[in-house]
Amino acid sequence: MKLRLSRFLPVLDALGLLDLIIRFKTRGGSLLIIMYHEIERNVYYDIGLSKQYFENQLQYLLKLGFRIMPLCEALELIMSNKGIDKVAVITFDDGYKGVYEHALPIMKKYGVNGTVYVSPPGLIENKIPNWASAITYALMKIKTPIELNASLGTLKINNEDEKTKAITTLINNIPKMNKDELMSMIKVLYNDYLGEDIHKLYYETMLTLDQIKELSEHGFEIGGHGYYHLGLPYLNDHELKNEIESSKDFISKYNNCSMSTFAYPFGLYDLRVINAVKDGGFRAAVTMKPYLNGISKVNLYELGRFTPYRYGLLHLSSFKYQVITER
């Protein structure tokens, strides 16, 4: 399917058909939210989107007549019935350094701001990067054999092929692990096997508190993303309440809006999680479900978000195609 799409999507795009359909689909009021992670830089787990592609996407959204703004501002306008038509929101999950170094200068150029769901405060306090980045980086560098104990059992890694499989297995199971399990794994990987300081990787890859503050002062929304970036549906009620409320306390010092928004870690949530997010003081939350939000009937706690491309096809026609085909 990827090969077929890579052949015919650019043709349809060149004919202007994709733009025509998008203009038709977004008529009557649309809230288009896009989910980015890292820009330009690669961070072992998340591959950075190029600066050029990112700028091309901003240019395209502006060309279509979208107003680009942080999510909290967009929702404030929608809820005040200001009669806005098409709004696009640029969101960045996890708070990687490339957001400050590469995305911010481009967004300044076009006079727009976005929403950053920063690295959760529990990780910032412990100077630990994104869990997946930390685990991937360590396993890529550690020489085999390795033996790791995790909630899914003991992983014995004897060669590079087994290491690749172990990385995939661990990444897929991170949402099911609790904070103590993840902290213990990081300690074993870095202290016992790698002999490197985990803080070094944190400072290399993640936004600092000063950079978060500067983004906020520039007009970006700093949104909640949990306290330790855990799989919320797997937590008990006490743990869930603490994850949400502690996240809200952290971002309150950067608040630029009368409302705060939240991004479900790993895109995982259920009704219990939604209620905890509401009770914790967040007024809206974004998912990882790719659909276009209608302004007239916006679902505040299940807002859809698109990725900047699809099927691994790094060109605008791939992004346009998913906006057209998803509900």
C-alpha positions, 0 to 999 in steps of 0.5 A: 500500500505504501508503494502505491500511495507513494506513486499516485498521491503526488500526482493527485496533489500536483493536480490540486485535487487533494487541496480541493477536497480538504477545502471542502471537508473543512468548510463549516468550522474545523479544528485541526490538531497535529501531533509532533514530537522532535524537530530536526534532531533524532533522539534514539526513539523519536526520529526528528521531522526535518525543519523544511518539512515542518515549515512547509506544513505551516505554510500550507496550513496558512495558505488554506486559511487556517489560524494557527494558535495554542490549543487552549486559545483555540478552545477559548475562542470556540467556547465563546462563540466568536464565529471562527472558521478554521483553526489549526493547532501545532502540538509537541509531545514530550518536550524535546530540545528540538522544539526550542532549537528548531521549531520555535524560530520557524514559528516566530517567523510566521508569528504563530504559537503552539502547545507543548506537552512537556516532559513530565515533571517527575522525569524533569526532577530526576533528570531522566529523558523520555523513557523510550529514548533512555531505554533505546539509547542504553540498549543500542550501546550496551554490549551483549549479553544482557539480562534484564528483569521487567514486569513481563519477565526476564529478558536474556539478550545474547546478540544484536538480533535479540537486542533489537527484539528486546527494544521493541518488546520493552517499548511496547510494554512501557505503558504497563510498567509502574514508576518503580519498575521503570526507575529500576530498569534505568538504574540497571541499564545505566549504572550496572551495564552502561556506566554512563550518567543518565543525566547526560542524555537528559540534557542532550535531548530534553527541554530545560526549565529555562527553555520551557519558561521562554516558550511560555513567555513567547506565547506557547501553551505548556500542557499537562502530560502526566507526572511520570509519563505512565500508562494511566489506565494501568494505575490504581485510583490513588496513583492516577489522581496523583499523576493528574493533579501533580501534572496540573500543579507543575504547568500552572506556573506557565499558564497563558490561558484561562483553561489548561489542556492535557495529552494522554501519555501513549494515547491511552485513556478510558472513562476513569482516566477522562474523569480523573483529568476533569477532576484534576482541573484540565478543561480538555484533552487530546488523543492520538486518534486521527480525526478532524474535530468539528467546531460545532460539536467538539468533544473536549476530552477526546480531541483527535490529532493527526501525525504530520505524515502517514505510512512513512511518506514524508511529503505533504500529500501524505498528510493531506491524504490522511486528513481526507480519509479519516473521519 
